[in-house]
């Protein structure tokens, strides 16, 4: 299933249940927890430093909280932090008071601090998550909450949202059971069981690395990392989140996207960021040769082709990559168009799906035109399409010298067959042309045995980069990039850019343009 997702209908619903963590996903109480931990631990560390005559090193409410404490049961999180400071305390007993210098005693002190802070500051809800919960329930998806916190029930009650969730598994309800806390998957598995769902058909929403690890260990069908910022997003994806979503955009997350992940499990690919260490090792062994698609890879997919403008941040990272490694942009756009948009003369450009190639190699430059004879035919076809589609609102006819694209992303659903019929009738009049499909676009190309894959192979030979000491890598998002993925399957690495799985010959996955930029930045720093 591609990014053009199927409708939210019960007949095609592969998603049975959704299990939400509490802090940082449903409620914005993570800052309260972090502040409570800091107050407790700093008091403890100051006393120890004073008694030992050593410098006091405070608890970092960002770094230390996320790395050691966030998402874990209270005592385990505290033990992890103390271990990082080489502090050995006896475990103690859950009934220990805060005055007793044990893991349990100290941890119980945090609970008392948090209760005071909660009474003083109240509960902030993440409204976008509640909007998503309501859409899931309306679609027939069972919804539960699973949290390591013993305060989960009181917090939900105080916020007035407890009745939104059919089951609750938390630090209070698991007392006296054999269920382990995160990163063990037990509480998520139990929450799914209580609503009658299998993990394979359940999505987990989690903002902590330990929770993402728990979701992956439980073999849940989809693990969504909920990120408060870009740094958190990288950490969650590195931990194995199938999908990362920003906390302030939870209300934009669609049920059909979640369902698409469940429906297309067999087409998943490992996340490039989660497997960066192994990728980096291979990229250091041979000289990378970089091929990049443009639309949907270097820029987001937009409604109109002229709105796909390269950001300065992406341009700079591509420039840095090109300084290190031979780099080519391979696009369905016309070569002059994409070269003007990228505006980096040191790159090679393959436009019109590889039918038109040019680059700065040597004094004479690099040039290849696979279908120059069809250029006048494309001009005539463009005129025909303009006339046939004049009355269809939203249609964009984009000539590209050797190819022509008809975009229908803005066309009303009931008008799409009219567009398709017009395109097919025009192509049928010209034996020299053939029709291909992309994301909300019909592509008319020369009827030649040539595509992005063959263009990439030609470039490797023309640039004298086809030897065993090189490693071609190709980043692309569209079905038209599959020819390149297949061409490089035995000699390079393909990276598909998608937000939901689809059939692909690529080996790794990047979620979106933001992740492409992160990957290229790492590549440039190898």
N, C-alpha and C positions, 0 to 999 in steps of 0.2 A: 504494500500500500504506500503510495507516494505522499508527499506533503499536501497534495490536494485531497484532503481527508473525506471519508464517507460521512453521510449524515448521521446525526445522533438518533438512531432508531433502535428499538429494543430487539428487533429481529437480527441485527448484526452486532449486538453488544457482546464483546468478548470480555469486557471488564465487569467482574462480579462485585468487587468491594474496593474501598479506599480506606487506608489506615493512616491517620494523621498523628504526628508527634504534637506535643502541646507548645512548649516554649519555643518561640521563633517561627512557628508555623501557624498556630491558631491564635496564640496570644503573644504580645510583644513584651514578655516578662523576662527575656534573656538578660536584659540590662539590669533588672532587679536582682536576678540570681548572681550575675557577675559582681555587682556591687556588694551583695551580701557576702560572697566568698572573699572578696578583697578585704572587707572589714574584719572578718573572722581571722583570715590567715595572716594579715599584716600584724594584728595584735599578737598572734602566736609567734611570728618570726621576730618581731621587735623584742619580745621577752627573751627568746633564745639568743639573739644577737647580743643583748645587754648582758646576759649571764655569762656568755662565752667571750665577751670583749671583742666581738667581731662587727664588721660593717653590716648594716641592715640592707638587704636586697628585697624590695617590696614585690608583692604579687602583681603581675601585669594582667589587668582585667581584660585585655584583648588577647594577647599571645598565650599566656598561661591558661586562661579560661577555656579558650577554644581547643588548645592542644591536649590538656590533661583532664578537664572537668566536664566540659559541655556534653550533654547527652547521656552521661554515665550515671549509674546509681550513686547516691551521695557519698557513701563510704569508699567505694571503688575510685571515684573521681579524686577524692582527697588523698587516698593512698598513692595514686598515680603522680599527683603533684609533689607530695613529700618525697617520693622516690627520686624524682627529678632533681631534688635539692639534697639528696643523700641523707635524708632524715628518716630514721627508723623508729617508729612508735609501735607499741603493742596494739593488736586489733581491738581488744576489749569486748564489751558486751553492748548490744543495742540499748540497754537500760542505763548505760553510763551517763553521768551528768556532764555538762560542758566544762566543769572544773577538773574532771579527771583527764589526764594527759594520755588519751588513747585515740585511735582512729574514730571509734564510735562516739566517744565523748565530744571530741572536737567537732565531728560532723553534726551531732545533735545541736551544738551551739549555733551552727549555720542555720538550722531550721528555725530557731527562735528569732534570729536576726531577720530572716526572710519574712516571717510572719509580721514583724513590726513594720518592715518596709512596705509590705503589701497593704497593711491597714492604712499606712500613711499616704501611699501614692496610688493605690487602686490598680485595676487591670486594664491594659490597653489591648483591644482586639485588632487583629489583622483582618479588616473588612473584606478584602479581596478573597481571602481563604474561605470566609463564610459564604460569599457569593458562589464560589466553586462548590462548596458542600451542598448548597441548595440545588445547584444544577445537577450534581451527581445524583442526589436523591430523586429529583424529578425524572431522571433518565432510568431509574430503577436500580441504581448502584447502592449497595449496603455501605454504611459509613461508620467507622469506629475511631477511637482515639487510643493511642498507646504511648505512655510516657514513663520515664524512670522516676518522676517526681511523686512524692507522697502527698503533695498539695494539689494534684491534678483535679480531683473531684471538687474540693472547695473553690478552686479558681474558676472552674467551669460554671459552678452554681452561682458564684458571685457575679460572673460576667453575664449570666442569664442565657447561656447557650448550651447547657448540659443536655437539653432535650433534642439537640441537633444530631446527637451521636447515639447509635443503637447499642454500642458496647463500649466499655471503658476498661482498659488493663493498665494499671499503674503501680507505683511503689507501694501503695496501700493494699490494693486488691491481690497482689502476688505474695504478700507476707505469709509465711508458713507453707509456701509451695516450693517446688524444685525449679521454678522458672528463674533463669539467670538474666541479669541486666545486659544492656548493650556493652560491647559490640556483639554479644550473643543475640541470635534472632528470636529468642523465646517469646518476648512479649508481643512482637508483631505477629508471629505465627498464632499465638493464642487469641489475639484480637480478630484475626481472620477466621479462626475456627468458631469463635462466638457468634459471628454473623453468617456462618454457613458457607464460607468461601475458601477456595484453595489458594495458596500463595501464588501459584502460577497465573492466576487470573485476578490478582490483587495488586494495586499500586500503593506504595509506601511514600509518604511525604516526610522529609526529615531535613533539619538544618544543621545537624552535627555530623562530623566525620564518623564518629562511633556509630551513629544511627544508620548512615549510609552503608557502612561495613556490615551492620546487622541485617539490613535489607538484602544485601547481596549474598550473605551467608545463608539466608533463609530461602534463596532461589525465588524471590518474588518476581512476578512478571515485569514490573517496572518500579524502579527506585528513582524518585524525583528529589534532587537536592534543592532546598529552598535557601537561596543566598541573599544575605543582607548587603553585600558589596562584591566587587570584582575579585578581591583576594579570597573571599569565602567561596565564590563560585569556582575558582581554580582548585581550591582544596577539595571541594565536594566532587568535582569531576575526576580529580586525581585519585580520590578514594573509591571511585567506581560508579558514581551516580550515572544512570542511563541518560538522564536529562537534567539540566540545571535550569532553574527558574528564579528570577529575582523576586524577593519578598513583596516589593511594592507593585508587582505586576500579577499577583496571583489571581486577581479577578479577570485577567485576560486569558487564562489557561482554559482551553476548550476540552470538553469531554471527548470529542471526536479525535483529538490528538492523542489523548491517553489511550483511547480504544485502538487507535492505529498501531501503537506500540505492542499491545497485547495480540492483535490480529496478525502481526508480522514478525513474531519472535524469531522465526528461522532465518530471517534476513538481517539480523543484527550483526554489527561489526564491533570489534573492540574499540573503545575510545582511545584516541591518540594521546591524550594527556594522561590517562590512567596508565598507559604503557610507554610513557616517554623514555624511561631509562633504557629499555631494550631497544627502542627506536634510535635513541641517541648513540648507543653503542654501534649499531649497524651503520648509521650515517657517518660515523667517524672512520669506519673501516674502508669506505670508498668515497669517491668524489661525487656529491650529489649534483644532479642536473634537474633543475626545477621547472615544472610546467604548471601554469595557473590558468584556470578558467576565470572569467570576469564576473558576469552577472550571477548573483547567488553565491559567489565565492569570495571575491574581493569587495563586492558591494551587495547589499541586501536586494532581494527581489522587490521591485516596485511596480506600480500600476502602468507607468509609461516608460519606455526605454530611455528617453532623454532625462529622466529623473535619477538615473543610476549614476550618481557622482561619487568618485573615489574620495574618501576622507584623507585629510593630510596625514593622519596617523598611519593609515594603511599604506599610503604612498611612501612614507619614510621607511616603514619596515620592509616593503618590497625593494626599495633602493638598497637597503643594508644587505638583504639577501643576495641581490644581484652583484654587489661588490665582492661577495664571497664565492658565489656559484653561478654558472651559466643559467640564465632565467629567460623563459619565454611565456608570454600570455597567449593562450589559445582560446579564441572566442568565436561565438556565432555571429558577433557583430562584424561589420566591415572593418578591414584592417586599419584604414585611416581613422575611422571613428574610434576604435578602441585604443589606438596609439595616442590619439589626441586626449582621450579621457585619462589614461594612465600617465602620460607626459613624462616618461623616463626614456630618453633616447638610447640608453645603454642596453635596453632589453631587445629581444627579438619579438616579433608580433606575427601570429598566425590568425588571420581573420577569415570570416565566412566559413567557419568550421574547418579551417585548414586549407581552403582552396587558394588563399592569397597570403603568401609568407614573405616577410622582409625583415632584415636585421642588419646590425652594424659590423658584421664579420669582416675583418681586414679592410683594405683600402677600397676594394670593389663592392663591398657590402654583400648581403645575403638576399637572394630573391628567388621565388618560385611561384608560378601561376599555373594551377592545375586545370583551369577551365576558362582560359581567356576568350575562347570562341563563343561562350554563352553570354558574354556581357551584354551584347545588344538584345538578346532574347529576354534577359532579365529586365531590361528597360521596358520592353513591350509588355511583359507580364505585369510589371508594377502598374502601368497605366490601365491595363485591363482590370486589375483588382481594385484600383481606386474607383473606377467607374461602377463596378458591380457592387461594391460595398459602401457606396456613398450614403445610402439610407439606413445603414446599420450603425446605430450609435455606440461609441466605445471602441470600435475597431481601429487598430493602428497598423498601417502597412509600412514596413520598414525595408527599403532596398539596401542591399549590402554589396553592390558591384557584381559578385558572382552568385549570390543567393538573395532571396527575399523572404522576410518573415511577416506573418500576419498574426498580430497579438490580439487575443480576445478576452483578456483578464477583466476588462471593464464592460464587456458585452453582457446583456441580460441573458439568463440561462435559456429562455425560450427562443432566443435569436442565434444561439451558437450553431444549430444545424444549418441555418441559412449561410453563415460564414463558411462552414465546412463544405457545403455544397458548392459555393462559389469558388473556393480554392480548388476543389477537386475538378470542377469543370474546366478551369483554366489550365491546370496541369495536364489534363487529358488531351488538350490541343497541342501539346509540345512533347514529342518523343524524347527530346534532349533533357527533359526535366523529370524529377521525382519528388514525392511528398514525404516528409518526415514530421514527427511530432515531438514537442518539448513541453515545458511547463506553461500551459495556457497559451501556446503558440503553435501555429502551423509553419513549417519550414519548407520552402521550395528550393531545391538544390539541383545542380547538374546531375544527370543520370550516369555518373561515373563511379568506378570503384575507388572512392576516395572519401576519407572521413578524418576525424580528429586523431584517431589511432595511427592511421597511415602518415598523417602529417607529422606526428611526434617521432615516428620511426625515421622519416625522411630527415627531420631536423637533427636527430642524433648522428646520422651518417654525415650530413652536410657540415656539421660542426665538429666532426672527428671526435665524437663523444660516445661512440658505440662500443667501446672496449670493456673488458671485464673489471677494470679499475674504476668504473663510474657506476652510479646508482641513480637511475631516473626516478623521480617522484612526480606524481600528478595529483593536483587538487581540483576537484570539480563537483558540481551539485546536480547536474541535469542528466537526463537519459542520454543526451548526445555525447556526454563524457564517457559513457560506458565503452565506446570503441577504444578510447585511450586506455582505460583500465584494463581491458582485455589484451590490448597490444603489449602492455607492460607487465602482464601478470607473472611471467616467468623471469623477468629481468629487472623489475623495479618494484615500486610500492605505490598503490593507489589509495587516495584518501577521499572518501565521499563525504560531502557536506549535506546532512539531512537532519530534520527535527523528528522524523519518524522513519523507521526502516522501510526499505524497498529492495527488490532484487538488484544485486550489484556484484560486479567483479572486483570492486575495491577491497582492500584488506583492512583498512582502518576507517573510523568515523570521526568527523568533527561536527559539532552541533550546528554552528552558524558562523557568520562572518566574524563575530567577536572572537570565536575560538580559532578561526583561521589565523587571525592576527596574532594571537597568543602563540600558536604553533610556529608561525614564521619568525616571530621574535626569538623564540628558543633556537630555531634553526640558524638564524643569523649570529647567535652567540656561541655556537658550537666551536 
